[in-house]
Amino acid sequence: MAWSSKATWAGAVNLILLGVLLTRAVPYFQVHNVEVGDRAPDFNLTADDGSGMSLSDYRGKYVLLNFWATWCPPCVEEMPSLSTVHDRFQRDGLVVLGVSVDEEKEAYDRFLEIRPVSFPTARDPERSVSTIYGTAKYPETYLIDPEGIVIRKYIGPEDWNRPEISNYLSSLL
């Protein structure tokens, strides 16, 4: 009888551990892969200044939504040109939003202190937003129209000051 009781407890503990593991792992297997033509999923994060940041706050504007990290050299490389494109086109209705997947707040804060950016950024250490977009490689940027539809998807770093990109954005705005 004692063996049966121990086996029952061990089985129960194993089931609980399996349940916890599945609860934590399943979101990583549910990749949505937002593509051109899809409605961009809304999200809620806390921006660096403590205010809320959600995509729906910018409905009616074009949005460049950039997923990045401080430990990602191509992400770091493209940051200055993202700031420049934001500064150049924000009066015309373009908003650049940065979502960092950095887990370490100190590294993120230190990076932005050394290399400040001119556009709003927020940290998403759980990667909940990048997961709903299907983003697994960084940087990745989505151009979203005023109705919330993805009209371009850029995988990898871009020089946002290239004439082709500037001309395209000018034609939209």
Helices and strands as residue ranges (DSSP letters): H 2-29, E 44-46, E 52-54, G 55-58, E 62-68, H 73-89, G 90-92, E 94-100, H 105-114, E 121-123, H 128-133, E 140-144, E 150-155, H 163-172
